[in-house]
Amino acid sequence: MVNNKNLNGPHVIHYKDLKYTSRSPLQRLKQATLVLSIVFSVSLSHANNDTHLIRNTIETTLKNGMKVIIREDHRSPIVMSQIWYGVGSSDESGNLLGISHVLEHMMFKGTQKVPDDEFTRLSRIYGGRINAFTSANYTNYYQLYPKKYFPMALELEADRMTNLVLRQQDFDPEIKVVMEERRQRTDDNPRNLAFERFKWIAYPTSHYRQPIIGFMKNLQNIQLKDLKHWYQTWYTPNNATLVIVGDVNAEVASQQVEKYFGKIPQRLTPERNDVLEFDRVGYRTMELSLGVQVPNIFMAWNVRSIKTAKNPQDAYALTIIQSLLDGGISSRLQDRLVRDKKILTAISVSYDPYNRGDSLFTISALPAEGVSLQKAQEMIQAEMDLFKNELVNSNELEAIKSNFVSNLIYSQDDLVGQAHMIGQLEVNGLDYRLIDDLPKHYETVTPQDLQRIANIYFVKDNLSVMYLTPEQQE
């Protein structure tokens, strides 16, 4: 099953349901569950561990360096556990592009204690749900079980952190599965293939340009010994964050984590690849003719994330601009260029403020029949220039911010989303407590903030453009 909602955001490869997801930041923010009521912190004393309690959340660092965040949520008798390893496609180099994702597949092939496909079979027997995904910044594995099987989930995850059995007889068919994913989702999908190539000009120096699934020649080159080395290099507790959200007693769960993970030895990990990008490297263009039915335009500006911006408020302002442009049926680009002027038939805007490195502010669009790609680019650029030349009306801005903050609050009902947001912030170098301040940051964005950052980022020297046109029939 293939789900290509949006080509602009970071692509994520799911293993068990074999699905790419590529959501805009707003969609991801709606999905992520945020608990916004944490208002105080109390120190706890645990032997040999650095532990803090924030209302119903315990944060612990084990002696082996593994970060553990446990949040109680007693609305349903289930528990979500997620482990986040600080390694993804941006950490790969040379002929091994795609190896993080290949290892993700192999992590379900068993240990001596839980051999073959027993990991998956146990989840079916005990009513669990398991999955994994690889991104540019991290590899994530999760298990969702009824509360009484939560200790089993910890035992299984700790076991494969250190005891994974990598066998040639498992690797040979599995690498073919990954190759088939590559064919179906990229090579045979012209728009995905075009965006993959587009990233090489949009990210001229950052390792974010590398495809998560790797190129076919990389997949043909990866050997079992490479996987073993990658596993031994990166899969260590001091490179992992364990997030637990659900119907648990936080202190008891902390003791269970110590039981299963505490004795796993830590190992030194390499320095991670650079994911920063130069400012204003120059206007870059690309033209491709592939098997699309209608022309497409992609425009991407190099911007900062919360992590990399000198002033993090820039990232919050960029997120509000994204919502102003494409935050619903009444957003600016939908209202003006799709319904009113009929310049475009579809448009999508994406930006990831929570990235480990620098980000892209990306717009992709389909021009209306008879509208050239050049004309579409001009009209989109004119809308972007309005932010530079005019202050956004305060009523329009307040309406967008109110809707945005409401989505933050309403999203707190999703158990999986809570764990995902906590883990995503932590693995990308942002303290998970940031979720407490997000409404405040978004509410304080002013028209002057939008104008200021538009003049910094939305300039020609910071822009990459790709024209994608249908192939000419012979």
C-alpha positions as CSV (number, residue, x, y, z in Angstrom):
1,M,0.0,0.0,0.0
2,V,1.4,3.4,-1.0
3,N,0.3,6.7,0.6
4,N,1.8,9.7,-1.1
5,K,0.0,12.6,0.5
6,N,2.7,15.2,0.2
7,L,6.1,15.1,-1.3
8,N,7.5,18.1,0.5
9,G,8.1,16.9,4.1
10,P,10.7,14.4,5.3
11,H,9.8,10.9,3.9
12,V,9.2,8.2,6.4
13,I,9.4,4.5,5.6
14,H,7.2,2.1,7.6
15,Y,8.1,-1.5,7.7
16,K,5.2,-3.6,8.9
17,D,2.4,-1.8,6.9
18,L,4.9,-1.0,4.1
19,K,3.9,2.6,3.8
20,Y,5.6,5.9,3.1
21,T,4.2,8.8,5.0
22,S,5.1,12.4,4.1
23,R,2.9,14.8,6.0
24,S,3.1,18.5,6.3
25,P,4.2,19.9,9.7
26,L,0.6,20.9,10.4
27,Q,-0.7,17.4,9.7
28,R,2.0,15.9,11.9
29,L,1.2,18.4,14.6
30,K,-2.5,17.5,14.5
31,Q,-1.6,13.8,14.7
32,A,0.9,14.3,17.6
33,T,-0.7,14.4,21.0
34,L,0.5,17.1,23.3
35,V,0.0,17.2,27.0
36,L,-0.1,21.0,27.7
37,S,-0.9,21.0,31.4
38,I,2.5,20.2,32.9
39,V,3.2,23.0,35.3
40,F,5.8,22.0,37.9
41,S,8.8,19.8,38.5
42,V,9.9,17.9,41.6
43,S,13.2,16.2,42.0
44,L,13.3,12.5,42.9
45,S,16.2,10.6,44.3
46,H,16.9,7.2,42.6
47,A,20.2,5.4,43.2
48,N,22.8,5.9,40.5
49,N,20.2,7.6,38.1
50,D,19.5,11.2,37.3
51,T,15.7,11.4,37.7
52,H,13.2,14.2,37.6
53,L,9.4,14.0,38.0
54,I,7.2,16.5,36.1
55,R,3.7,15.9,37.3
56,N,2.9,12.5,35.8
57,T,6.1,12.3,33.8
58,I,9.4,10.7,35.0
59,E,12.6,11.4,33.1
60,T,15.5,9.2,33.9
61,T,19.0,8.6,32.5
62,L,20.3,5.1,33.2
63,K,23.9,4.5,34.1
64,N,24.5,3.2,30.6
65,G,23.3,6.5,29.1
66,M,19.9,5.5,27.9
67,K,17.3,8.3,28.2
68,V,13.9,7.2,29.6
69,I,10.8,9.3,29.6
70,I,7.6,7.8,31.2
71,R,4.3,9.5,31.1
72,E,1.2,8.2,32.9
73,D,-2.1,8.2,30.9
74,H,-4.8,6.2,32.6
75,R,-7.7,6.8,30.2
76,S,-7.3,3.4,28.6
77,P,-5.6,0.1,29.8
78,I,-2.9,0.1,27.2
79,V,0.7,1.2,27.1
80,M,2.8,2.5,24.2
81,S,6.5,2.1,24.3
82,Q,8.8,3.6,21.7
83,I,12.5,3.4,21.3
84,W,14.3,6.0,19.3
85,Y,17.8,5.4,18.0
86,G,19.8,8.5,17.0
87,V,20.7,7.2,13.5
88,G,19.0,7.7,10.1
89,S,19.7,8.2,6.5
90,S,21.6,11.5,7.1
91,D,24.2,9.5,9.0
92,E,25.0,7.3,6.0
93,S,27.8,7.9,3.5
94,G,29.4,6.3,0.5
95,N,27.9,3.1,-0.9
96,L,25.8,2.4,2.2
97,L,22.9,4.8,1.6
98,G,19.7,3.1,2.8
99,I,21.4,0.8,5.3
100,S,19.5,2.3,8.3
101,H,16.2,1.3,6.7
102,V,17.5,-2.2,5.7
103,L,18.6,-2.8,9.3
104,E,15.1,-1.7,10.5
105,H,13.7,-4.6,8.4
106,M,16.2,-7.0,9.9
107,M,15.4,-6.0,13.4
108,F,12.2,-8.2,13.2
109,K,14.2,-11.3,12.2
110,G,14.8,-12.6,15.7
111,T,17.3,-13.2,18.5
112,Q,18.5,-16.5,20.0
113,K,15.8,-16.0,22.7
114,V,13.0,-14.9,20.4
115,P,14.0,-16.6,17.0
116,D,12.7,-16.1,13.5
117,D,9.3,-14.3,13.3
118,E,8.4,-14.9,17.0
119,F,8.5,-11.2,17.8
120,T,5.7,-10.5,15.3
121,R,3.8,-13.7,16.4
122,L,3.8,-12.7,20.0
123,S,2.2,-9.3,19.1
124,R,-0.6,-11.1,17.4
125,I,-1.1,-13.6,20.3
126,Y,-1.3,-10.9,23.0
127,G,-3.2,-8.3,21.2
128,G,-0.3,-6.0,20.5
129,R,0.6,-3.7,17.6
130,I,4.2,-3.3,16.5
131,N,5.8,-1.1,13.9
132,A,8.9,0.8,12.9
133,F,10.0,3.6,10.7
134,T,13.2,5.2,9.5
135,S,13.7,8.9,8.8
136,A,16.7,11.1,8.0
137,N,17.3,11.7,11.7
138,Y,16.3,8.6,13.6
139,T,15.1,5.0,13.5
140,N,12.0,4.3,15.7
141,Y,10.5,1.1,16.9
142,Y,7.2,0.9,18.8
143,Q,5.0,-1.6,20.6
144,L,1.5,-1.0,21.8
145,Y,0.1,-3.6,24.2
146,P,-2.6,-4.1,26.8
147,K,-1.0,-3.0,30.1
148,K,-0.4,-6.4,31.6
149,Y,1.9,-7.3,28.7
150,F,3.9,-4.1,29.0
151,P,6.8,-5.9,30.8
152,M,7.0,-8.3,27.9
153,A,7.4,-5.4,25.4
154,L,10.3,-4.1,27.4
155,E,11.9,-7.5,27.6
156,L,11.6,-8.0,23.8
157,E,13.0,-4.6,23.0
158,A,15.9,-4.9,25.3
159,D,16.7,-8.3,23.9
160,R,16.9,-7.2,20.3
161,M,18.9,-4.1,21.3
162,T,21.9,-6.3,22.0
163,N,21.2,-9.9,20.9
164,L,19.9,-9.5,17.3
165,V,20.8,-12.5,15.1
166,L,21.7,-11.4,11.6
167,R,21.7,-14.4,9.2
168,Q,22.4,-14.6,5.5
169,Q,19.3,-16.7,5.0
170,D,17.1,-13.8,6.3
171,F,19.1,-11.1,4.6
172,D,18.9,-12.4,1.1
173,P,15.1,-12.3,0.7
174,E,14.7,-9.2,2.8
175,I,17.0,-7.0,0.7
176,K,14.9,-8.0,-2.2
177,V,11.8,-6.8,-0.3
178,V,13.6,-3.4,0.2
179,M,14.5,-3.3,-3.5
180,E,10.9,-3.8,-4.4
181,E,9.9,-1.0,-2.1
182,R,12.3,1.2,-3.9
183,R,10.8,0.2,-7.3
184,Q,7.2,0.7,-6.3
185,R,7.5,3.9,-4.3
186,T,10.3,5.8,-6.1
187,D,11.4,4.4,-9.4
188,D,7.8,3.7,-10.6
189,N,6.4,6.9,-9.1
190,P,7.5,9.8,-11.2
191,R,6.7,12.5,-8.7
192,N,8.5,10.7,-5.9
193,L,11.5,10.1,-8.2
194,A,11.5,13.8,-9.2
195,F,11.4,15.0,-5.6
196,E,14.3,12.7,-4.7
197,R,16.4,14.3,-7.4
198,F,15.2,17.8,-6.5
199,K,16.6,17.4,-3.0
200,W,20.1,17.3,-4.4
201,I,19.8,20.9,-5.5
202,A,17.6,22.0,-2.5
203,Y,20.2,20.5,-0.1
204,P,23.5,21.1,-2.0
205,T,25.7,20.2,1.0
206,S,23.5,18.7,3.7
207,H,23.1,14.9,4.1
208,Y,19.4,15.5,4.1
209,R,19.6,15.2,0.3
210,Q,20.2,11.4,0.6
211,P,17.1,9.2,0.0
212,I,16.0,7.2,3.1
213,I,15.6,4.1,1.1
214,G,18.9,4.5,-0.7
215,F,19.5,4.2,-4.4
216,M,19.2,0.8,-6.1
217,K,22.9,0.5,-6.6
218,N,23.4,1.0,-2.9
219,L,20.9,-1.7,-2.0
220,Q,22.7,-4.0,-4.4
221,N,26.0,-3.2,-2.7
222,I,25.0,-3.6,1.0
223,Q,26.3,-6.8,2.5
224,L,25.4,-8.7,5.7
225,K,28.7,-7.7,7.3
226,D,27.8,-4.0,6.7
227,L,24.5,-4.5,8.6
228,K,26.3,-6.2,11.5
229,H,28.7,-3.3,11.7
230,W,25.9,-0.7,11.5
231,Y,24.0,-2.5,14.3
232,Q,27.1,-2.7,16.5
233,T,28.0,0.9,15.9
234,W,24.6,2.7,16.5
235,Y,22.3,0.3,18.5
236,T,23.6,1.1,21.9
237,P,21.7,2.4,25.0
238,N,23.6,5.6,25.1
239,N,22.3,6.4,21.6
240,A,18.7,5.5,22.4
241,T,15.7,7.2,24.0
242,L,12.9,5.1,25.4
243,V,9.5,6.7,25.6
244,I,6.6,5.1,27.5
245,V,3.1,6.5,27.6
246,G,0.0,4.8,29.0
247,D,-1.7,3.1,31.9
248,V,1.4,2.6,34.1
249,N,2.7,3.7,37.4
250,A,5.7,5.8,36.4
251,E,7.9,4.8,39.2
252,V,7.2,1.1,38.9
253,A,7.7,1.3,35.1
254,S,11.0,3.0,35.7
255,Q,12.1,0.1,37.9
256,Q,11.0,-2.3,35.1
257,V,13.1,-0.4,32.6
258,E,16.1,-0.7,34.8
259,K,15.5,-4.4,35.1
260,Y,15.6,-5.1,31.4
261,F,17.9,-2.3,30.0
262,G,20.1,-1.3,32.9
263,K,22.8,-4.0,32.5
264,I,23.2,-3.5,28.7
265,P,26.7,-1.9,28.3
266,Q,27.2,1.3,26.4
267,R,29.5,1.8,23.5
268,L,31.0,5.0,21.9
269,T,29.2,6.1,18.8
270,P,30.7,8.1,15.9
271,E,30.2,11.8,15.4
272,R,27.0,12.3,13.3
273,N,27.1,13.8,9.8
274,D,26.5,17.5,9.3
275,V,22.9,18.5,8.6
276,L,23.4,22.2,8.3
277,E,23.1,24.1,5.0
278,F,24.7,27.2,3.7
279,D,22.8,30.5,3.6
280,R,21.9,31.9,0.1
281,V,24.0,29.6,-2.0
282,G,22.3,31.0,-5.1
283,Y,19.2,30.4,-7.2
284,R,19.0,26.8,-8.4
285,T,16.8,25.4,-11.1
286,M,16.1,21.9,-12.4
287,E,13.9,20.6,-15.3
288,L,12.8,17.0,-15.6
289,S,10.6,15.1,-18.0
290,L,9.1,12.0,-16.4
291,G,5.9,9.9,-16.6
292,V,3.6,12.4,-14.9
293,Q,0.2,13.2,-16.5
294,V,0.3,17.0,-15.8
295,P,3.1,19.5,-15.2
296,N,4.3,20.0,-11.6
297,I,6.3,22.8,-9.9
298,F,8.4,22.5,-6.8
299,M,9.7,25.5,-4.9
300,A,11.9,25.2,-1.8
301,W,13.6,27.8,0.3
302,N,16.4,26.9,2.7
303,V,15.3,27.8,6.2
304,R,16.2,27.1,9.8
305,S,14.5,24.8,12.4
306,I,13.9,25.5,16.1
307,K,17.2,23.6,16.7
308,T,19.3,25.6,14.3
309,A,17.8,29.1,14.3
310,K,19.7,31.7,16.2
311,N,16.3,33.0,17.2
312,P,13.9,30.1,17.6
313,Q,11.0,32.4,17.2
314,D,11.8,32.4,13.5
315,A,10.8,28.7,13.3
316,Y,7.4,29.5,15.0
317,A,6.8,32.3,12.6
318,L,7.6,30.1,9.6
319,T,5.1,27.5,10.9
320,I,2.4,30.2,11.1
321,I,3.2,31.3,7.5
322,Q,2.9,27.7,6.4
323,S,-0.6,27.6,8.0
324,L,-1.5,31.0,6.5
325,L,-0.6,29.7,3.1
326,D,-2.1,26.2,3.3
327,G,-3.8,25.6,6.6
328,G,-7.3,24.7,5.2
329,I,-9.8,25.5,2.6
330,S,-9.8,29.2,3.4
331,S,-6.0,29.6,3.4
332,R,-4.3,32.1,1.2
333,L,-3.1,29.9,-1.6
334,Q,-6.2,27.8,-1.8
335,D,-8.4,30.9,-1.7
336,R,-6.5,33.1,-4.1
337,L,-4.6,30.9,-6.6
338,V,-6.9,27.8,-6.7
339,R,-10.5,29.1,-6.3
340,D,-10.3,32.8,-7.2
341,K,-7.7,33.3,-10.0
342,K,-7.7,29.6,-11.0
343,I,-4.0,29.6,-11.5
344,L,-3.5,26.3,-9.8
345,T,-5.6,23.1,-9.3
346,A,-3.8,21.8,-6.3
347,I,-1.1,23.1,-3.9
348,S,0.7,21.9,-0.8
349,V,3.0,23.7,1.6
350,S,5.3,22.0,4.1
351,Y,7.9,22.9,6.8
352,D,9.3,20.9,9.6
353,P,10.2,23.1,12.6
354,Y,11.4,20.2,14.8
355,N,14.2,19.0,12.5
356,R,17.6,18.1,13.9
357,G,19.3,20.2,11.2
358,D,18.1,22.9,8.8
359,S,14.8,22.5,7.0
360,L,13.1,23.4,3.7
361,F,10.0,25.5,3.3
362,T,8.5,23.8,0.3
363,I,5.6,24.5,-2.0
364,S,4.5,22.0,-4.7
365,A,1.7,22.8,-7.1
366,L,-0.2,21.7,-10.2
367,P,-0.9,24.6,-12.6
368,A,-4.3,24.8,-14.1
369,E,-4.8,23.9,-17.8
370,G,-3.2,26.5,-20.0
371,V,-1.1,28.0,-17.2
372,S,2.6,27.7,-17.7
373,L,5.0,26.6,-15.0
374,Q,6.7,30.0,-15.3
375,K,3.4,31.8,-14.7
376,A,2.6,29.5,-11.7
377,Q,6.0,30.3,-10.2
378,E,5.5,34.0,-10.7
379,M,2.1,34.0,-8.9
380,I,3.3,31.9,-6.0
381,Q,6.3,34.1,-5.6
382,A,4.0,37.2,-5.6
383,E,2.1,35.7,-2.7
384,M,5.4,35.1,-0.9
385,D,6.5,38.6,-1.5
386,L,3.4,40.0,0.2
387,F,4.8,38.8,3.5
388,K,7.9,40.9,2.8
389,N,6.1,44.0,1.7
390,E,2.9,44.1,3.7
391,L,2.1,43.4,7.4
392,V,-0.4,40.5,7.7
393,N,-3.8,41.8,8.9
394,S,-4.0,41.2,12.7
395,N,-7.5,39.7,12.4
396,E,-6.3,37.1,9.9
397,L,-3.2,36.3,11.9
398,E,-5.2,35.9,15.1
399,A,-7.7,33.6,13.5
400,I,-4.9,31.4,12.1
401,K,-3.1,31.3,15.5
402,S,-6.3,30.5,17.3
403,N,-7.0,27.6,15.1
404,F,-3.4,26.4,15.3
405,V,-3.3,26.4,19.1
406,S,-6.7,24.7,19.3
407,N,-5.3,21.9,17.2
408,L,-2.5,21.6,19.7
409,I,-4.9,21.3,22.6
410,Y,-7.4,19.0,20.9
411,S,-4.6,16.6,19.8
412,Q,-3.9,15.6,23.4
413,D,-6.4,12.7,23.2
414,D,-4.1,10.5,21.1
415,L,-1.8,8.1,23.1
416,V,0.5,7.3,20.2
417,G,0.9,10.9,19.3
418,Q,2.0,11.8,22.8
419,A,4.9,9.3,22.7
420,H,5.7,10.3,19.1
421,M,6.0,14.0,19.9
422,I,8.1,13.4,23.0
423,G,10.4,11.1,21.2
424,Q,10.7,13.3,18.1
425,L,11.7,16.3,20.2
426,E,14.2,14.4,22.3
427,V,15.9,12.5,19.4
428,N,16.3,15.7,17.4
429,G,18.0,17.5,20.3
430,L,15.1,19.4,21.6
431,D,13.9,19.0,25.2
432,Y,10.5,17.3,25.3
433,R,9.3,20.0,27.8
434,L,9.2,22.3,24.8
435,I,5.6,21.0,24.3
436,D,4.5,23.0,27.3
437,D,5.6,26.3,25.7
438,L,4.4,25.7,22.1
439,P,1.1,27.5,22.5
440,K,2.8,30.5,24.0
441,H,5.4,30.6,21.2
442,Y,2.8,30.4,18.5
443,E,0.5,32.9,20.2
444,T,3.2,35.5,20.4
445,V,4.1,35.5,16.7
446,T,3.4,39.0,15.4
447,P,2.9,40.5,11.9
448,Q,6.4,42.0,12.3
449,D,7.9,38.6,12.9
450,L,6.4,37.3,9.7
451,Q,7.7,40.3,7.7
452,R,11.1,40.0,9.2
453,I,11.7,36.3,8.5
454,A,10.2,36.6,5.0
455,N,12.8,39.1,4.1
456,I,15.5,36.8,5.5
457,Y,14.4,33.5,3.9
458,F,12.1,34.1,1.0
459,V,14.7,35.5,-1.4
460,K,15.8,34.3,-4.8
461,D,19.4,33.4,-3.6
462,N,17.8,31.0,-1.1
463,L,15.4,29.3,-3.6
464,S,15.5,26.1,-5.6
465,V,12.9,25.4,-8.3
466,M,12.0,22.3,-10.3
467,Y,9.8,22.1,-13.3
468,L,8.5,18.6,-13.8
469,T,6.8,17.9,-17.2
470,P,5.3,14.9,-18.9
471,E,7.6,12.9,-21.1
472,Q,7.2,13.5,-24.8
473,Q,5.7,10.6,-26.6
474,E,7.7,9.2,-29.6
